[in-house]
Amino acid sequence: MTKDKSLQKLQYEDILNNLRMYSSRQIAYKDIYLKNKEDYSLPFESYVIHHKDRDEDNNGINNLDIITRDEHEQIHGFGLGGKKELCEFKKSWWYC
Ligand SMILES: [Zn+2]
């Protein structure tokens, strides 16, 4: 019984996480990707959504970045806010 309960809780959390991810992706797709298509050379499925303030529930379009997995790792690895900061950070030795 206890086991089932914790399993249920786990599944519930999974569903919530998926819903969260789904809604941030939906918003990013509709309000950012489609409106700035020329900025994105890859299909939307290739990108991940980054929350600049690290708050996964904050889906304001100013808080979302559509970036590649590599960029996402770099942003978190370097402790940067988002894509804009990553560009500035890399500017001296990379193109953005
Ligand atoms: Zn992120």
Boltz pocket constraint, residues with backbone or C-beta under 6 A from the ligand:
constraints:
  - pocket:
      binder: B
      contacts: [[A, 49], [A, 50], [A, 51], [A, 72], [A, 76]]
      max_distance: 6.0
